[in-house]
Amino acid sequence: MTLDRSVMLFAGCMVLVSVLLTAFVSPLFIWFTVFIGVNLIQSSFTGFCPAAMVFRKLGIKAGCAFN
């Protein structure tokens, strides 16, 4: 699995977890979902992605999006 796919998988899982937390724990978890969305938007413009940095340090090979 490449770095790009790992980041997309992680982001998708975090969105689903945040929606479940919002639905079943507290409506305030909606801010976690907002944070994830803002982070995705800023990484699309800047190319800076903290998750990609962590995955890269874990040894996941680079794809084409996060070089």
N, C-alpha and C positions, 0 to 999 in steps of 0.2 A: 504494500500500500504506500502510495506516495504522500508527501507532506500535504499537498493540496487536498487530497481526498480525506486525509486524517483531520485536517482543520474543518472541512465541511461536515464530516461525521460528528465531530465534537460539538460544533455550533448547533447542528440539528438536535443532538441529544440534550444540550443545555436549554434550547428553546422548549422542547417537550417537557423536560423536568420543571422548568419555570412555570409553564402553563398548568401542569398538574399541581404544583405547589400553590398557585393562585386559586385553583378551583377547590382544592381540598384542605388547605391549611389556612391561608389568609389572603385576602384580596391585595394586601400590600406587596405580595411577591410579584405583582405586575411590574414593579420597578426593576426587578431582576430581568424580566423580559425586555423592558425598555433598554436597560444597560447592554444586553446582548445585541439588540438591534442597532444601537448607536455604535457599538464597537465594530460590528460588521460593516456599517456604512463608512466609518472613518478608515478602516483597513482597506476598503475598496478604493478610496481616494489617495491614501498615503502609502499603502503597501506595508505599513507597520502592523504586525499582528502578534501580540504577546503569546498566543497559543502556538503559533508557528515557531516562535523562538524556542519554546519549551520542547515541542516535538522534535525540532532539529537537534537539540542537545540530547534527546533520548535516542538519537541515531536513525531517525526516519529519513530516508533519502528524499532529496528535493524533487519537486515537480517543476512545472513551468511558472506558476503564479507567485511563489514566495522565494525568489532567488536572492 
